């Protein structure tokens, strides 16, 4: 017997709507749950005092600093490389075998799981180059990890700059490089910053690649060669070792708020960028 | 002088442009350098197909971890793929644009929730639920699958949505004009046209699930044994690396790098399939536009 299309339509819509609601409900539940349990713990004191007794008591200040410094370092390394790559791909060359190889490499790098970055960072930066578990090792590892994101978003942003802008610049006698830094990059900036923010978000939430390269030290780093612990790693340690449920939720709440804020900024910038382009 | 600077800049940029591929090569070289001699010494067969993982006795078999990764990944896809694709279809085809414009970014924002948080919630909320309702240790294949299934949802939805919205509107209009209902138009026409993009989203999600580490460590229990049911505690390939990396030395450490190679190869294969699928879609789109 054939079910009339009218009913399959209704059934399909009901099932699809149900699935969508489940998805949204689960994801929002996670955020709600963490904020509900964590926010009461969070206070000025929690944010800005040092942990005591391995994190069982006290605040999270050093991990907060770690979660700021590590992404900053990673961006400082990855942004020049990523934007430079994007500029080369868009402004200095046509599609050749070389660009294909570069794109292929970028795609592959983007697919590598973070634990492999952790392994690599550990054997190369920590052990072979002798940087130890440190801000520097962690920053370099994360820089490689977010490089593909920055290359891709920058490339898209640069390609979106209208060709006429460049032509005007050339016709005024500017060289290619002058055109890039005075015309192309300023116009592509919001798009580039979007990529950078997404990279920052990934760095803040990353654990596997950080724990083996930046280490676990629960104190303020004095130099780039000091080990740091990020909030994500701190949360992991607190939960895994069962040190403090309260402080774990507090850390998770700050972590989620930080990541959401960074990502929201990225989306807001992207939308403004798109809006300006279509005007 | 000016021209000279231009040349220097161009050279510099060409060098910079190789940073990604150089990093990739460096990663491959170092992982292989540590892992391959070990694999040759132990024998790939022994390494991949033996169930004995006792590093202190020189026994390095990762078969249980391979099976565990496989089960958890398939389980995650069983949960994440239908939910995610259904969500993508619903948001694209049955919901006003204005709603979609709010819901899609929300879901993409949720992709940013750190994996440790997913793991933590799985450990605190989900595992006890499984323990009390189904028995077993709670930290299990099932818990891992559910957590990873939820974690990959944003990936599946976001990429499937792109694939579905890339299907030209004329396809839908054609089907509707022939008297099809909205759902008939969707499953007979739109989904067929968007198929390779949807498949790509699922395969990319598989890659993410196979490679996920921290969340899995927190919810899968980490026992080294071949699971007999979904309620058994297991250790995945990624968990094996992360759990023992801290203290492993010598052969043991090399064994972990060799585990990394297995992971690397699996994920490269998955990603190549996904990339090929996406390319095909783009090719198809080009053809339909003429």
Contacts between the chains, C-beta under 8 A, distances in Angstrom:
chain1	res1	chain2	res2	distance
A	5	B	180	7.5
A	5	B	181	4.6
A	5	B	183	7.5
A	5	B	184	5.8
A	6	B	181	6.9
A	8	B	181	7.3
A	8	B	183	5.9
A	8	B	184	7.5
A	9	B	181	4.2
A	9	B	182	6.1
A	9	B	183	4.3
A	9	B	184	7.4
A	12	B	183	4.0
A	12	B	186	7.7
A	12	B	187	7.5
A	13	B	90	7.8
A	13	B	94	5.7
A	13	B	182	7.9
A	13	B	183	6.9
A	15	B	86	6.8
A	16	B	86	4.9
A	16	B	87	7.7
A	16	B	89	5.7
A	16	B	90	3.8
A	16	B	94	6.3
A	17	B	90	5.9
A	17	B	94	7.3
A	19	B	82	7.0
A	19	B	83	5.0
A	19	B	86	3.5
A	19	B	87	5.6
A	19	B	90	6.9
A	20	B	86	6.8
A	20	B	87	4.4
A	20	B	90	4.5
A	20	B	91	6.5
A	20	B	103	7.7
A	22	B	83	6.3
A	23	B	83	5.5
A	23	B	84	7.2
A	23	B	87	4.9
A	23	B	107	7.1
A	23	B	153	5.4
A	23	B	157	7.1
A	24	B	103	7.1
A	24	B	106	7.4
A	24	B	107	7.2
A	26	B	150	5.5
A	26	B	153	7.8
A	27	B	107	6.9
A	27	B	110	4.2
A	27	B	113	7.5
A	27	B	150	7.2
A	27	B	153	7.0
A	27	B	154	7.7
A	28	B	110	7.9
A	30	B	110	7.9
A	30	B	113	6.3
A	30	B	117	6.9
A	30	B	118	7.0
A	30	B	121	5.5
A	30	B	150	7.8
A	31	B	110	7.4
A	31	B	113	7.0
A	33	B	121	6.3
A	33	B	125	7.2
A	34	B	117	6.2
A	34	B	121	7.2
A	80	B	16	7.3
A	81	B	16	5.6
A	81	B	19	4.3
A	81	B	20	7.8
A	84	B	12	7.6
A	84	B	13	5.4
A	84	B	16	3.5
A	84	B	17	6.8
A	84	B	19	7.7
A	85	B	13	7.9
A	85	B	16	5.8
A	85	B	17	4.5
A	85	B	19	6.3
A	85	B	20	6.4
A	87	B	13	6.0
A	88	B	13	4.1
A	88	B	14	6.0
A	88	B	16	6.6
A	88	B	17	4.0
A	89	B	17	6.5
A	92	B	10	5.7
A	92	B	13	5.8
A	92	B	14	7.4
A	101	B	21	6.3
A	102	B	17	5.6
A	102	B	18	6.9
A	102	B	20	6.7
A	102	B	21	5.8
A	104	B	21	7.8
A	105	B	20	5.0
A	105	B	21	3.1
A	105	B	24	4.9
A	105	B	25	7.9
A	106	B	20	4.6
A	106	B	21	7.6
A	107	B	271	7.3
A	107	B	275	6.3
A	108	B	24	5.5
A	108	B	268	6.8
A	108	B	271	7.1
A	109	B	20	5.4
A	109	B	23	6.2
A	109	B	24	4.9
A	109	B	27	8.0
A	111	B	207	5.9
A	111	B	267	5.9
A	111	B	268	7.1
A	111	B	270	7.9
A	111	B	271	3.9
A	112	B	24	7.9
A	112	B	27	6.9
A	112	B	211	7.7
A	112	B	264	7.2
A	112	B	267	7.0
A	113	B	207	7.8
A	113	B	208	7.8
A	113	B	210	7.3
A	113	B	211	2.5
A	113	B	212	7.1
A	113	B	213	7.0
A	113	B	238	6.7
A	113	B	263	6.6
A	113	B	267	6.1
A	114	B	211	7.2
A	114	B	213	6.6
A	115	B	211	6.9
A	115	B	213	4.3
A	115	B	238	4.9
A	115	B	241	5.5
A	115	B	242	5.8
A	115	B	260	7.5
A	115	B	263	7.4
A	116	B	27	6.8
A	116	B	31	6.8
A	116	B	211	7.6
A	116	B	260	5.6
A	116	B	263	6.6
A	116	B	264	5.9
A	117	B	27	7.5
A	118	B	241	8.0
A	118	B	242	7.4
A	118	B	245	7.4
A	119	B	31	6.3
A	119	B	241	6.5
A	119	B	245	7.1
A	119	B	256	7.3
A	119	B	257	6.4
A	119	B	260	5.0
A	120	B	26	7.4
A	120	B	27	4.5
A	120	B	30	5.6
A	120	B	31	6.3
A	122	B	245	6.8
A	123	B	30	5.3
A	123	B	31	7.9
A	123	B	34	6.2
A	123	B	257	7.5
A	124	B	26	6.9
A	124	B	30	5.4
A	128	B	30	8.0
A	144	B	23	4.5
A	144	B	27	7.6
A	147	B	19	6.7
A	147	B	20	5.4
A	147	B	23	6.6
A	148	B	20	6.4
A	151	B	20	6.2
A	175	B	2	6.1
A	175	B	3	7.8
A	175	B	5	7.9
A	175	B	6	5.3
A	176	B	6	6.2
A	176	B	9	8.0
A	176	B	10	7.8
A	177	B	5	7.0
A	177	B	6	5.7
A	177	B	9	4.7
A	201	B	112	5.1
A	204	B	114	7.4
A	205	B	112	6.4
A	205	B	113	7.3
A	205	B	114	3.3
A	205	B	115	7.0
A	205	B	116	7.7
A	205	B	117	7.9
A	206	B	114	7.6
A	207	B	114	7.0
A	207	B	115	6.7
A	207	B	116	4.9
A	207	B	213	7.7
A	207	B	214	4.5
A	208	B	213	4.2
A	208	B	214	5.4
A	208	B	238	7.6
A	208	B	242	6.0
A	211	B	242	7.6
A	212	B	242	7.9
A	212	B	245	5.8
A	212	B	246	7.8
A	232	B	114	5.2
A	232	B	116	5.3
A	235	B	114	7.9
A	235	B	116	5.5
A	235	B	117	7.2
A	235	B	120	6.7
A	236	B	116	4.7
A	236	B	119	7.7
A	236	B	120	7.9
A	236	B	214	6.1
A	236	B	218	7.7
A	239	B	116	7.6
A	239	B	119	7.7
A	239	B	120	4.8
A	239	B	123	6.5
A	239	B	124	7.6
A	239	B	218	6.8
A	240	B	217	7.7
A	240	B	218	6.8
A	245	B	124	8.0
A	248	B	120	7.0
A	252	B	116	8.0
A	252	B	117	5.4
A	252	B	120	6.3
A	255	B	114	5.8
A	255	B	117	6.7
A	256	B	113	6.4
A	256	B	114	7.4
A	256	B	117	6.3
A	259	B	112	4.6
A	259	B	113	6.9
A	259	B	114	6.3
A	260	B	109	6.1
A	260	B	112	6.5
A	262	B	112	7.6
A	263	B	108	8.0
A	263	B	109	5.3
A	263	B	112	4.4
A	264	B	109	6.5
A	267	B	105	5.6
A	267	B	108	7.5
A	267	B	109	7.1
